[in-house]
Amino acid sequence: MSNSHKLYNCLKKSLQEREEWICNVLMYFKGKQIAREANIMLFRDKPLTYLFVNFINLPSNILRFFREMDNYYHYIRIKNEINLIKKEINILESTYYGKKIDWRK
């Protein structure tokens, strides 16, 4: 197997793993959204308790906010990587030094 085939197979595997990671992160984001909505409902039902608990947990909440921003940053970065890998795969599939190549070998 030539290095070109190895590169192609490596890119395909990398693309598959990143797409799976994106799917898992989207499920995580959905879970966080549900938790935020539950907090809003709690605030409507018991605003003083909600404010008191949030005040006590303020340092943790600030760290959690930065962690979520970091997670979102990685999500955007991986989406960009997926687009770049797809472009590279398309280039490899379309031409290989001007010749059509069957990459499935």
KAVENVEN-V774494 format. One record per pair of residues at least 12 apart in sequence whose ideal C-beta (glycine too) atoms are under 6 Angstrom apart, sorted by the first residue. I is the first residue (numbers start at 0). J is the second residue. Records with the same first field share a line. If there is no record, write none. Layout:
I: J + J
This chain:
7: 91 + 102
10: 84 + 87 + 88
14: 84
17: 77 + 81
24: 74
